[in-house]
Amino acid sequence: MSDNTILILLVGAVVFGGGYLIMNKGKKSGGSHDDVVAPLKIQAYERLLLYLERMRFSVLVKRVFMPGMSCSDLQFALIQNIQDEFEHNLAQRLYVEEQTWIMVNIAKEEALRGINKAFGDNPEADAATMAQVIASVSNPLIDKAIITIKKEFNTL
């Protein structure tokens, strides 16, 4: 064998060996799927809980209602806020069980129905009165969704 052949084999062995060590070290240093996904799941649970808490009518009305609003502006703002925050959290679906996501979606849909029903039942009320009416309505499906998220979280 010539000196060039030995040198090429030696360089190849060093490159191959170095690559092998780097690849194996990366696997041992916590690059597993669970190590990467667990913090993302926790963040998803936190974000969905926050979404549900912000969707409670008493909280939502305080954030959205402004004196001088018309009833239609209030209704639109309440619905738009719930929809916008839901769309902002759509990616969390990737990290939670399907049943959990379904519960969050059901709570959202019930909130939208509750808003529309309250406004439909009180067509002559002004926005300030409607803000009080909406703030006093509860959505038990929010609590049910929160319980579902907590149960799933506790399985981590």
Backbone as ProteinMPNN parsed JSONL, in Angstrom:
{"seq_chain_A": "MSDNTILILLVGAVVFGGGYLIMNKGKKSGGSHDDVVAPLKIQAYERLLLYLERMRFSVLVKRVFMPGMSCSDLQFALIQNIQDEFEHNLAQRLYVEEQTWIMVNIAKEEALRGINKAFGDNPEADAATMAQVIASVSNPLIDKAIITIKKEFNTL", "coords_chain_A": {"N_chain_A": [[0.839, -1.181, 0.0], [0.427, 2.211, -0.722], [1.745, 5.296, 0.647], [-0.092, 7.347, 0.363], [-2.535, 5.967, 0.145], [-2.741, 4.77, 2.65], [-2.873, 7.07, 4.209], [-5.288, 8.189, 3.277], [-7.087, 6.163, 4.086], [-6.698, 6.33, 6.861], [-7.537, 8.984, 7.406], [-10.194, 8.738, 6.569], [-11.106, 6.84, 8.453], [-10.847, 8.319, 10.82], [-12.666, 10.439, 10.334], [-15.062, 9.003, 9.988], [-15.209, 7.7, 12.487], [-15.306, 9.923, 14.203], [-17.713, 11.095, 13.386], [-19.464, 9.037, 14.093], [-19.165, 9.025, 16.91], [-20.113, 11.575, 17.519], [-22.797, 11.376, 16.679], [-23.77, 9.331, 18.387], [-23.328, 10.491, 20.891], [-25.119, 12.62, 20.789], [-27.538, 11.226, 20.879], [-27.471, 10.142, 23.438], [-27.527, 12.378, 25.028], [-30.05, 13.285, 25.672], [-31.772, 13.635, 23.496], [-34.104, 12.309, 22.919], [-37.435, 11.539, 21.766], [-39.483, 11.826, 23.743], [-38.197, 13.496, 25.604], [-38.056, 15.855, 24.223], [-40.714, 16.414, 23.519], [-42.243, 16.461, 25.894], [-41.919, 18.995, 27.379], [-43.21, 20.651, 25.519], [-45.781, 19.626, 25.53], [-46.546, 20.243, 28.151], [-46.527, 23.03, 27.976], [-48.603, 23.314, 26.137], [-50.804, 22.395, 27.641], [-50.828, 24.402, 29.589], [-51.359, 26.69, 28.019], [-53.877, 26.077, 26.93], [-55.407, 25.872, 29.257], [-55.235, 28.52, 30.133], [-56.545, 29.77, 27.994], [-59.156, 28.718, 28.343], [-59.789, 29.779, 30.876], [-59.754, 32.504, 30.285], [-61.929, 32.601, 28.689], [-64.095, 32.425, 30.305], [-67.148, 33.967, 31.076], [-67.354, 36.082, 32.95], [-64.744, 37.003, 33.097], [-64.154, 37.503, 30.424], [-65.998, 39.518, 29.715], [-65.103, 41.661, 31.293], [-62.716, 42.189, 30.031], [-63.448, 42.882, 27.438], [-65.726, 44.61, 27.286], [-66.571, 48.0, 26.834], [-67.547, 51.183, 27.991], [-70.192, 52.804, 26.285], [-70.331, 51.183, 24.102], [-72.226, 49.617, 21.511], [-74.916, 47.213, 21.546], [-74.657, 45.337, 19.485], [-71.972, 45.704, 18.847], [-70.772, 44.834, 21.219], [-71.597, 42.145, 21.326], [-70.36, 41.19, 18.976], [-67.645, 41.691, 19.632], [-67.241, 40.003, 21.852], [-67.643, 37.436, 20.745], [-65.745, 37.497, 18.685], [-63.377, 37.704, 20.167], [-63.246, 35.238, 21.53], [-63.08, 33.509, 19.324], [-60.702, 34.434, 18.053], [-58.719, 33.928, 20.01], [-58.966, 31.177, 20.165], [-58.15, 30.388, 17.593], [-55.544, 31.273, 17.768], [-54.512, 29.38, 19.441], [-54.618, 26.977, 18.101], [-52.509, 25.249, 17.307], [-51.89, 23.85, 19.584], [-53.31, 21.588, 19.608], [-51.827, 19.568, 18.542], [-50.364, 18.529, 20.65], [-52.001, 17.502, 22.634], [-54.313, 14.98, 23.786], [-56.865, 13.673, 21.628], [-59.468, 13.608, 22.728], [-59.261, 15.508, 24.742], [-58.832, 17.828, 23.241], [-61.28, 17.907, 21.907], [-62.996, 18.429, 24.054], [-62.18, 21.039, 24.761], [-62.914, 22.383, 22.434], [-65.686, 21.93, 22.456], [-66.394, 23.379, 24.758], [-65.772, 25.947, 23.864], [-67.606, 26.224, 21.718], [-69.999, 26.087, 23.157], [-69.776, 28.412, 24.66], [-69.957, 30.351, 22.647], [-72.579, 29.803, 21.755], [-73.944, 30.444, 24.117], [-73.5, 33.213, 24.349], [-74.79, 34.183, 22.014], [-77.393, 33.287, 22.555], [-78.037, 34.723, 24.912], [-78.049, 37.368, 23.946], [-80.06, 37.092, 22.037], [-82.248, 36.515, 23.686], [-82.618, 38.901, 24.982], [-83.457, 41.284, 23.416], [-84.01, 44.019, 23.623], [-82.319, 45.117, 25.472], [-79.666, 47.27, 26.675], [-76.123, 47.69, 25.971], [-74.589, 47.796, 28.348], [-76.261, 46.557, 30.21], [-76.416, 44.063, 28.994], [-73.772, 43.268, 29.228], [-73.645, 42.833, 31.968], [-75.516, 40.763, 32.181], [-74.345, 38.721, 30.586], [-71.927, 38.374, 31.989], [-72.822, 37.152, 34.271], [-73.532, 34.62, 33.552], [-72.771, 31.175, 33.564], [-70.5, 28.679, 32.3], [-70.495, 25.494, 32.415], [-69.113, 23.64, 30.925], [-66.599, 24.623, 30.53], [-65.329, 24.144, 32.974], [-65.416, 21.366, 32.909], [-63.766, 20.824, 30.701], [-61.362, 21.821, 31.705], [-60.9, 20.026, 33.811], [-60.507, 17.723, 32.28], [-58.115, 18.388, 30.958], [-56.384, 18.611, 33.167], [-56.423, 15.963, 34.119], [-55.233, 14.616, 31.966], [-52.744, 15.875, 32.004], [-51.75, 14.928, 34.425], [-51.032, 12.364, 33.753], [-48.583, 12.46, 32.652]], "CA_chain_A": [[0.0, 0.0, 0.0], [1.21, 3.441, -0.783], [1.551, 6.21, 1.774], [-1.338, 8.086, 0.111], [-3.656, 5.077, 0.441], [-2.804, 4.651, 4.12], [-3.32, 8.371, 4.706], [-6.715, 8.306, 2.948], [-7.804, 5.253, 4.985], [-6.599, 6.872, 8.211], [-8.429, 10.153, 7.462], [-11.562, 8.214, 6.498], [-11.434, 6.222, 9.735], [-11.025, 9.391, 11.811], [-13.915, 11.133, 10.011], [-16.153, 8.088, 10.287], [-15.252, 7.523, 13.946], [-15.774, 11.17, 14.809], [-19.141, 11.202, 13.101], [-20.15, 8.038, 14.905], [-19.167, 9.499, 18.296], [-21.011, 12.734, 17.607], [-24.165, 10.885, 16.565], [-24.132, 8.602, 19.602], [-23.369, 11.429, 22.005], [-26.384, 13.345, 20.652], [-28.629, 10.355, 21.322], [-27.372, 9.943, 24.881], [-27.64, 13.637, 25.759], [-31.446, 13.691, 25.878], [-32.427, 13.98, 22.253], [-35.211, 11.402, 22.654], [-38.733, 12.16, 21.438], [-40.175, 12.209, 24.974], [-37.504, 14.633, 26.213], [-38.366, 17.046, 23.432], [-42.157, 16.661, 23.46], [-42.838, 16.698, 27.221], [-42.094, 20.426, 27.677], [-44.199, 21.227, 24.606], [-47.098, 19.203, 26.031], [-46.832, 21.043, 29.343], [-46.872, 24.362, 27.494], [-49.935, 23.227, 25.526], [-51.788, 22.338, 28.732], [-50.886, 25.737, 30.191], [-52.01, 27.625, 27.103], [-55.298, 25.744, 26.819], [-56.04, 26.279, 30.522], [-55.346, 29.975, 30.096], [-57.618, 30.07, 27.049], [-60.444, 28.413, 28.974], [-60.038, 30.749, 31.952], [-60.041, 33.792, 29.659], [-63.222, 32.467, 28.021], [-65.182, 32.572, 31.292], [-67.848, 35.194, 30.724], [-67.032, 37.167, 33.881], [-63.412, 37.494, 32.715], [-64.254, 37.978, 29.046], [-66.721, 40.798, 29.685], [-64.22, 42.694, 31.843], [-61.663, 42.472, 29.062], [-63.974, 43.332, 26.152], [-66.733, 45.67, 27.365], [-66.175, 49.396, 27.035], [-68.729, 52.054, 28.027], [-70.537, 53.433, 25.017], [-70.477, 50.173, 23.039], [-73.583, 49.187, 21.172], [-75.128, 45.775, 21.806], [-74.078, 44.536, 18.407], [-70.508, 45.769, 18.99], [-70.4, 43.976, 22.342], [-71.768, 40.75, 20.896], [-69.302, 40.896, 18.016], [-66.353, 41.681, 20.331], [-67.166, 38.79, 22.675], [-67.49, 36.286, 19.844], [-64.461, 37.631, 17.991], [-62.306, 37.426, 21.117], [-63.194, 33.781, 21.729], [-62.601, 32.899, 18.075], [-59.298, 34.798, 17.825], [-57.86, 33.191, 20.943], [-59.007, 29.771, 19.767], [-57.276, 30.251, 16.424], [-54.169, 31.468, 18.247], [-54.098, 28.17, 20.159], [-54.885, 25.778, 17.297], [-51.354, 24.342, 17.252], [-51.821, 23.053, 20.817], [-53.981, 20.319, 19.308], [-50.777, 18.598, 18.247], [-49.735, 18.008, 21.871], [-52.967, 16.958, 23.591], [-55.131, 13.868, 23.292], [-58.007, 14.124, 20.836], [-60.608, 13.845, 23.616], [-59.015, 16.788, 25.415], [-59.091, 18.882, 22.261], [-62.732, 17.927, 21.68], [-63.61, 19.111, 25.199], [-61.893, 22.473, 24.625], [-63.742, 22.862, 21.326], [-67.086, 21.931, 22.911], [-66.529, 24.518, 25.678], [-65.776, 27.154, 23.02], [-68.889, 26.286, 21.005], [-71.035, 26.403, 24.146], [-69.629, 29.836, 24.978], [-70.526, 31.113, 21.525], [-74.038, 29.632, 21.826], [-74.427, 31.198, 25.281], [-73.499, 34.642, 24.003], [-75.861, 34.443, 21.047], [-78.682, 33.084, 23.23], [-78.281, 35.847, 25.827], [-78.426, 38.53, 23.151], [-81.355, 36.799, 21.433], [-83.27, 36.558, 24.728], [-82.729, 40.269, 25.513], [-83.248, 42.16, 22.244], [-84.208, 45.44, 23.943], [-81.359, 45.552, 26.495], [-78.507, 48.016, 26.192], [-74.865, 46.939, 26.07], [-74.168, 47.698, 29.753], [-77.104, 45.515, 30.799], [-75.993, 42.782, 28.413], [-72.481, 42.918, 29.825], [-73.955, 42.248, 33.278], [-76.197, 39.482, 31.953], [-73.345, 37.75, 30.111], [-70.956, 38.121, 33.062], [-73.429, 36.31, 35.307], [-73.792, 33.288, 32.998], [-71.628, 30.257, 33.692], [-70.36, 27.659, 31.263], [-69.923, 24.34, 33.118], [-68.235, 22.875, 30.04], [-65.234, 25.113, 30.753], [-64.798, 23.368, 34.102], [-65.241, 19.987, 32.451], [-62.565, 20.816, 29.857], [-60.206, 22.011, 32.597], [-60.693, 18.743, 34.484], [-59.941, 16.817, 31.274], [-56.713, 18.78, 30.765], [-55.633, 18.241, 34.373], [-56.275, 14.499, 34.132], [-54.229, 14.253, 30.972], [-51.459, 16.369, 32.51], [-51.292, 14.039, 35.518], [-50.521, 11.102, 33.224], [-47.195, 12.653, 32.166]], "C_chain_A": [[0.88, 1.239, 0.0], [0.902, 4.311, 0.424], [0.252, 7.007, 1.617], [-2.558, 7.244, 0.455], [-3.835, 4.947, 1.951], [-3.334, 5.957, 4.712], [-4.817, 8.559, 4.453], [-7.545, 7.409, 3.863], [-7.821, 5.789, 6.408], [-7.536, 8.078, 8.38], [-9.891, 9.703, 7.427], [-11.996, 7.602, 7.813], [-11.674, 7.275, 10.809], [-12.339, 10.12, 11.573], [-15.115, 10.259, 10.372], [-16.311, 7.919, 11.8], [-15.757, 8.758, 14.655], [-17.266, 11.369, 14.592], [-19.968, 10.252, 13.939], [-20.258, 8.506, 16.359], [-20.123, 10.68, 18.48], [-22.467, 12.285, 17.562], [-24.601, 10.173, 17.838], [-24.211, 9.515, 20.814], [-24.681, 12.218, 21.973], [-27.551, 12.518, 21.13], [-28.627, 10.193, 22.826], [-27.627, 11.222, 25.664], [-29.081, 14.138, 25.837], [-32.162, 14.085, 24.615], [-33.604, 13.072, 21.944], [-36.501, 12.184, 22.418], [-39.437, 12.651, 22.697], [-39.529, 13.424, 25.642], [-37.83, 15.933, 25.496], [-39.841, 17.406, 23.546], [-42.757, 17.014, 24.818], [-42.961, 18.19, 27.554], [-43.115, 21.106, 26.766], [-45.614, 20.847, 25.034], [-47.49, 20.042, 27.245], [-47.242, 22.455, 28.931], [-48.265, 24.367, 26.855], [-51.018, 23.181, 26.591], [-51.947, 23.724, 29.359], [-51.654, 26.71, 29.295], [-53.497, 27.344, 26.966], [-56.044, 26.078, 28.106], [-56.238, 27.797, 30.555], [-56.472, 30.402, 29.153], [-58.985, 29.849, 27.697], [-60.777, 29.418, 30.079], [-60.391, 32.12, 31.371], [-61.4, 33.787, 28.952], [-64.385, 32.537, 29.024], [-65.823, 33.943, 31.08], [-67.507, 36.355, 31.66], [-65.683, 37.799, 33.543], [-63.47, 38.147, 31.337], [-64.923, 39.35, 28.972], [-65.837, 41.923, 30.226], [-63.159, 43.121, 30.834], [-62.217, 43.18, 27.817], [-64.89, 44.549, 26.262], [-66.095, 47.035, 27.609], [-67.442, 50.244, 27.05], [-68.941, 52.723, 26.667], [-70.667, 52.454, 23.859], [-71.948, 49.954, 22.743], [-73.695, 47.695, 21.501], [-74.486, 44.924, 20.723], [-72.552, 44.556, 18.457], [-70.035, 44.854, 20.121], [-70.491, 42.512, 21.945], [-70.643, 40.345, 19.942], [-67.95, 40.776, 18.723], [-66.183, 40.426, 21.184], [-66.886, 37.567, 21.807], [-66.123, 36.326, 19.156], [-63.298, 37.29, 18.912], [-62.142, 35.933, 21.346], [-62.621, 33.096, 20.496], [-61.12, 33.192, 17.841], [-58.367, 34.01, 18.735], [-57.843, 31.702, 20.624], [-58.062, 29.532, 18.595], [-55.809, 30.408, 16.807], [-53.623, 30.205, 18.912], [-54.31, 26.878, 19.377], [-53.728, 24.784, 17.301], [-51.247, 23.469, 18.5], [-52.475, 21.688, 20.616], [-52.971, 19.203, 19.056], [-50.286, 17.875, 19.506], [-50.705, 17.417, 22.881], [-53.749, 15.819, 22.945], [-56.357, 14.428, 22.564], [-59.222, 14.428, 21.714], [-60.468, 15.177, 24.361], [-59.322, 17.938, 24.471], [-60.589, 19.016, 21.992], [-63.43, 18.669, 22.821], [-63.374, 20.623, 25.143], [-62.785, 23.065, 23.544], [-65.216, 22.93, 21.729], [-67.336, 23.105, 23.855], [-66.59, 25.833, 24.893], [-67.127, 27.309, 22.323], [-70.034, 26.63, 21.952], [-70.979, 27.876, 24.545], [-70.236, 30.696, 23.874], [-72.046, 31.022, 21.512], [-74.621, 30.46, 22.971], [-74.497, 32.691, 25.016], [-74.658, 34.958, 23.067], [-77.243, 34.283, 21.67], [-79.019, 34.266, 24.135], [-78.707, 37.094, 25.05], [-79.782, 38.322, 22.479], [-82.499, 36.891, 22.426], [-83.523, 37.971, 25.254], [-82.557, 41.303, 24.395], [-83.354, 43.652, 22.554], [-83.176, 45.981, 24.932], [-80.229, 46.363, 25.868], [-77.233, 47.216, 26.481], [-74.411, 46.772, 27.521], [-74.971, 46.613, 30.472], [-76.681, 44.147, 30.288], [-74.648, 42.331, 28.969], [-72.707, 42.275, 31.189], [-74.605, 40.879, 33.135], [-75.177, 38.414, 31.564], [-72.379, 37.385, 31.24], [-71.507, 37.189, 34.132], [-73.699, 34.877, 34.842], [-72.553, 32.42, 33.169], [-71.649, 29.251, 32.545], [-69.701, 26.448, 31.931], [-69.006, 23.496, 32.236], [-66.792, 23.372, 30.112], [-64.602, 24.315, 31.882], [-64.54, 21.921, 33.698], [-63.989, 19.857, 31.581], [-61.305, 20.975, 30.699], [-59.887, 20.717, 33.333], [-60.053, 17.739, 33.523], [-58.458, 17.12, 31.048], [-55.877, 18.367, 31.969], [-55.413, 16.728, 34.458], [-55.211, 14.059, 33.156], [-52.838, 14.685, 31.439], [-50.885, 15.422, 33.564], [-50.821, 12.682, 35.03], [-49.102, 11.232, 32.692], [-46.197, 11.986, 33.087]], "O_chain_A": [[1.93, 1.289, 0.641], [-0.079, 4.088, 1.133], [-0.422, 7.308, 2.602], [-3.525, 7.768, 1.008], [-4.954, 5.009, 2.46], [-4.161, 5.934, 5.624], [-5.534, 9.041, 5.33], [-8.587, 7.831, 4.364], [-8.844, 5.713, 7.088], [-8.244, 8.178, 9.381], [-10.724, 10.226, 8.167], [-13.126, 7.814, 8.252], [-12.594, 7.145, 11.616], [-13.063, 10.394, 12.53], [-16.07, 10.729, 10.991], [-17.422, 7.988, 12.325], [-16.542, 8.664, 15.598], [-17.99, 11.764, 15.506], [-21.036, 10.609, 14.435], [-21.321, 8.394, 16.97], [-20.845, 10.762, 19.474], [-23.285, 12.774, 18.341], [-25.712, 10.403, 18.316], [-25.073, 9.331, 21.674], [-25.286, 12.456, 23.018], [-28.477, 13.059, 21.735], [-29.695, 10.114, 23.433], [-27.918, 11.157, 26.858], [-29.295, 15.331, 26.053], [-33.125, 14.848, 24.695], [-34.072, 13.058, 20.806], [-36.628, 13.339, 22.822], [-39.939, 13.775, 22.721], [-40.228, 14.282, 26.182], [-37.87, 16.995, 26.118], [-40.182, 18.583, 23.66], [-43.701, 17.802, 24.878], [-44.034, 18.616, 27.983], [-43.807, 22.031, 27.19], [-46.539, 21.651, 24.916], [-48.629, 20.497, 27.352], [-48.195, 23.01, 29.476], [-49.019, 25.326, 27.021], [-52.042, 23.853, 26.463], [-53.064, 24.165, 29.627], [-52.5, 27.465, 29.773], [-54.297, 28.277, 26.894], [-57.192, 26.521, 28.056], [-57.293, 28.284, 30.96], [-57.257, 31.292, 29.479], [-59.865, 30.704, 27.603], [-61.922, 29.855, 30.198], [-61.244, 32.819, 31.918], [-61.953, 34.846, 28.654], [-65.538, 32.692, 28.62], [-65.13, 34.948, 30.925], [-67.383, 37.493, 31.208], [-65.511, 39.009, 33.692], [-62.9, 39.216, 31.122], [-64.463, 40.234, 28.25], [-65.829, 43.022, 29.67], [-62.758, 44.285, 30.797], [-61.519, 43.993, 27.211], [-64.833, 45.435, 25.409], [-65.217, 47.2, 28.456], [-68.322, 50.049, 26.212], [-67.995, 53.145, 26.003], [-71.065, 52.839, 22.76], [-72.801, 50.089, 23.619], [-72.69, 47.014, 21.707], [-73.848, 43.912, 21.012], [-71.906, 43.554, 18.149], [-69.014, 44.18, 19.991], [-69.573, 41.732, 22.198], [-70.048, 39.278, 20.094], [-67.188, 39.852, 18.439], [-65.096, 39.85, 21.23], [-65.999, 36.767, 22.107], [-65.436, 35.309, 19.061], [-62.335, 36.655, 18.483], [-61.022, 35.422, 21.353], [-61.776, 32.208, 20.608], [-60.364, 32.294, 17.47], [-57.347, 33.487, 18.287], [-56.819, 31.04, 20.795], [-57.272, 28.589, 18.605], [-54.938, 29.753, 16.236], [-52.412, 29.989, 18.942], [-54.191, 25.791, 19.943], [-53.966, 23.576, 17.299], [-50.572, 22.44, 18.468], [-52.218, 20.75, 21.37], [-53.243, 18.034, 19.329], [-49.84, 16.73, 19.428], [-50.269, 16.877, 23.898], [-53.83, 15.713, 21.722], [-56.818, 15.53, 22.864], [-59.93, 15.404, 21.467], [-61.454, 15.88, 24.578], [-59.988, 18.903, 24.846], [-61.101, 20.129, 21.866], [-64.351, 19.45, 22.582], [-64.279, 21.401, 25.446], [-63.35, 24.143, 23.73], [-65.912, 23.882, 21.38], [-68.376, 23.758, 23.766], [-67.371, 26.724, 25.226], [-67.719, 28.388, 22.335], [-70.939, 27.381, 21.586], [-72.015, 28.51, 24.745], [-70.95, 31.659, 24.152], [-72.731, 32.02, 21.29], [-75.661, 31.099, 22.817], [-75.453, 33.355, 25.419], [-75.417, 35.897, 23.306], [-78.16, 35.043, 21.36], [-80.149, 34.754, 24.13], [-79.631, 37.795, 25.462], [-80.567, 39.262, 22.361], [-83.602, 37.298, 22.063], [-84.539, 38.211, 25.906], [-81.621, 42.102, 24.424], [-82.826, 44.469, 21.799], [-83.159, 47.182, 25.204], [-79.878, 46.178, 24.703], [-77.275, 46.189, 27.157], [-73.899, 45.714, 27.885], [-74.416, 45.841, 31.253], [-76.598, 43.188, 31.054], [-74.421, 41.136, 29.156], [-72.049, 41.294, 31.534], [-74.284, 39.949, 33.875], [-75.152, 37.331, 32.149], [-72.052, 36.213, 31.421], [-70.744, 36.512, 34.822], [-74.055, 34.019, 35.649], [-71.429, 32.871, 32.949], [-72.679, 29.013, 31.915], [-68.474, 26.381, 32.005], [-68.204, 22.716, 32.75], [-65.864, 22.63, 29.791], [-63.465, 23.859, 31.76], [-63.545, 21.326, 34.112], [-63.238, 18.89, 31.711], [-60.292, 20.33, 30.429], [-58.718, 20.352, 33.463], [-59.156, 16.991, 33.912], [-57.643, 16.202, 30.958], [-54.78, 17.833, 31.808], [-54.33, 16.275, 34.83], [-54.374, 13.218, 33.483], [-51.868, 13.942, 31.285], [-49.683, 15.154, 33.587], [-50.262, 11.913, 35.812], [-48.482, 10.235, 32.321], [-44.993, 12.043, 32.838]]}, "name": "protein", "num_of_chains": 1, "seq": "MSDNTILILLVGAVVFGGGYLIMNKGKKSGGSHDDVVAPLKIQAYERLLLYLERMRFSVLVKRVFMPGMSCSDLQFALIQNIQDEFEHNLAQRLYVEEQTWIMVNIAKEEALRGINKAFGDNPEADAATMAQVIASVSNPLIDKAIITIKKEFNTL"}
